[in-house]
Amino acid sequence: MGSKIRRMIDRASELLELAVNIIIIIAVIVAVISLWKPFMEFVQNRESAHAFLDFLGYVLNVLIGIEFFKMLCKPDVDTVLEVVMFVIVRHMVVLETSSVENLLTIVGMAIIFAIKKFLKEPKKEKLKTVSEDESERVRGYNEQLQNRQN
């Protein structure tokens, strides 16, 4: 009885997660389509530095949404770090920050890169299987090399 309830709860949580993913992808699609208006405002006011930063803020928000969706679909260390990295970049580029905040942002990025480089488990490489014909050919080549050396 308890395992049946547990399976039902697991299934319900999977369905809720799927519903949230669908809502997020719809929101991201709407956000991508709605980038047209900020882009046109940027084109009209391209002389202004604030126009570009405003447009960049919109774009980074959409990218964060896309990365968040990827994180929900494939939750692993890489996607989580990418989301955090985009959030940090958006904070540093779009918002006006002090020198201390910029330093902390750079330290945060360095920590993310250190995590990606040193603390991540190496991916297991898939071993290629060799057919009987290929292994026979290799044995033949090895025998030919040994005969030449003798």
Secondary structure, DSSP 4 states (H G I P E B T S, - for coil): -HHHHHHHHHHHHHHHHHHHHHHHHHHHHHHHHTTHHHHHHHHHTTT-HHHHHHHHHHHHHHHHHHHHHHHHHS-SHHHHHHHHHHHHHHHHHHS---HHHHHHHHHHHHHHHHIIIIISPPPPPPPPP--HHHHHHHHHHHHHHHHHH-
